[in-house]
Amino acid sequence: MQTAPVSRKEEIWLACKPKACCYVTAVIPTGRDVWRIARALQSPPWTFVRYFESPTPRRDAFLLDHSGRQFRLALAKQTSRRKKSAPPCIFLLKTNSGYHRCGLGDLRPRSCQAFPAELAREVVCVNPAGCTCREWSLADIDIAEERALLELRHQENEEYVSAVVAQWNARVAAAPADVHFDFAAYCDFVLRAYDQISAGETRGDR
């Protein structure tokens, strides 16, 4: 049985034992990331994502009431007894060989798939924030592939902002001032929104 070829970037990441990026980095998924993972694992989003208050206004931040407080999503962390070190991502699998793996595989959020590449003023560069294992360079990545992935990530983020967050926030704003929505309600809204979007894509809707 043949397996798909692995890129140089993937080889480097798989060969890394510490996987420091899976400990110290807060992974901010898009709504489509959350939907893909939830539907594939048949698990509600609140089992693997958490929400945190955004200190500054963000386009991808959602409301839960009329207080003006805004929140964003992040992948949950595993519980850890170690007080001096950051806990790992909830999906990091520890192996006996010491070479840890991501339990999501191809379901990883786009930000994880693109790491350490990012777009800066339309230019592909590397920003290995959170990596303590090596000095990344452009020679470690396929620039054309990374550009396509980063552009897809941007498109999916814009989709999340306009088709999901904006509609949810409008719903919250239209509700009575004393109404408070919980996080589970937002998660359900995200899943239903992407179910509809996916159905439209299947039909070929524009």
N, C-alpha and C positions, 0 to 999 in steps of 0.2 A: 504494500500500500504506500503510495507516494504522498508526501506531505508538502504543503505549500512552502516555497522558499522563504527563508527568514532574512530580513534586511540586516545590514551591519548594525544599525541602531538597536534593533531588537536583540541581536546576538550579544551586544555589549550589556544591555539591560538584564538579559537572562543570566549572564555570567556573573553579575554582581551579587555578592552575598549579603551585604548590609541592607540593601534596599532602603537607604535612609530617606529617599523621597517619599516612601510610603508611610513614614512615621511623622516627619515634621511638616509635611505639606498639607494644607487644607484643600481638599479637592472640591471645587465648585462645579457641580454638574449643571447642564441645561435641563429643561423640562423633558426634552426628547431623550436625553441620557437616562433620566429617571424612569420614563415610560418604557424604554427598551429593556432596562434591567428588571423592572417590576413585572412586565408581561412575560419575559423569558424565564424568570425564576418563580413566577406565579406567587409573588410575595408583595404585600402592600408597601408603598414607599417608606412609611414611617418605621419599618423594621431595619432599614439600611441608610436612611438619610436623617439628618437633624436640621433644625433651623436656628439661626442666630440673628441677633439684632444688628442691622447695618448702622455704623456710626455716622455715615454720610448718605445722602440720597443716591439711589442707584436705579437704573432703568429696569434691572432684573429683580428688584426688591418688591415683595408683596406685603399687603396690609392684612391685618386680622380684625381691626376695629377702627374707630374714629380718633384714636389717640395720636395718630401721626407716626407711630413707630413702624419702621420698615424692617422686613426680614429677608434673609437669603438662605439658600439651601447649601448643605455640605454633606459629603459622605460621612457616615458615622465612624467612630473609632472603636476598637476593641477595648474591653475592660482590661486594665493592667494593674498589677500590684506594685510595679516599679514607680516610685514617686519622683525620681530624678530624671526620668526619660519620658519622651512623648510616646503615647500608645500608638500602635500601628493601625492602618486602615482596616476597617471591618472585613474587607475581602482579601487581605494578605494571608496566604497559607504558608505556614512554617513546615519545612520538610526536614527529615532526618539528616539529609546531606548538608543542610545549612544554606542551600540555594533556594530562598523563598520564592514563591510564585504568586501572581495575581489570580484569585479564584474566578475572576470575571472573564479572563481571556479576551476574546474579540468584543465582548460587551463593555469593556472599559470605557469610561467617559472620554469624550474627545480630548479633553485637556490632558488626560493620562496618555492617550495614544500619541499625542503630539509632543509630549515632553521629551527633550528640553527645548524644542523649537518653538518659536513664536514669531509673530509679525510685528515689526516696528516700522511704521510709516511705509507699509507695503513691502518691506524688505525682510526676508527670512533671516533670522539670527538664532543664536542659542542663548538661553538664559537658564542655566542649571541650578536655580535657587532650590535649596533643599538637598542637593546631591553632594555627598562628601566622598564619593568613591573615585572620581576621575575629573580631569579637565576636559570637558566636552568642546568640540570644535565643529565647524561646518563640514570638515572632512568625514565626520561620523554619521552624517545624514544625507539622504537623497533630497536635494533642495526642491526639485519639482514635485516629488511625492509629498513632502512636508507642506509646501505651499497649498497643494490641493486639499490636504487634510485641515490645515489652518483656516482656509477659506470656507470649508464645510462647517467647521466649528463656529465660525462667525455667522454663517447663514442660519445655523440652528439656534444660535443665541438670539439673533434678531427675530426668528420665528417665535421663540419662547417669550420674548418681551412683548411683541405685538399681538400674537394670537392667544396667549395664555395670561400672562401677568396683567396686561392692560385690561383685559376683560374681567378678570377676577377683581382687580382693584376698583373697577367701575361698579361691580356688584356690591362690594363692601361699602363704597361711598353712597350707594343708593339705599342701603339698609338703614333702619332706624338707629339713632345715635347710641342707644343702649345695647345694641346687638354686638356680640363678640363671636367671631368665627374661630374654630379651633384648627390646629394644624392638620388633623385627619381630614377635615372638610376640604382644605386646600389641596391635599394630596389626591383626594377623590376627583376634584375638579380638573387637576392636571391630567390624570389618566383618561377621563372622559373626553377632554379636549383633544388629546393626541389620538384617541380611538377614532374620533371624527375626522381629524386631519388625515390619518392613515387610510381611512375608508375613502376619502376624497382622492387620495393619491392612487389608490387601487382602481378607482373608476376613471381616473385621468382628468379629474376636475382641475380647472385652472383658478 
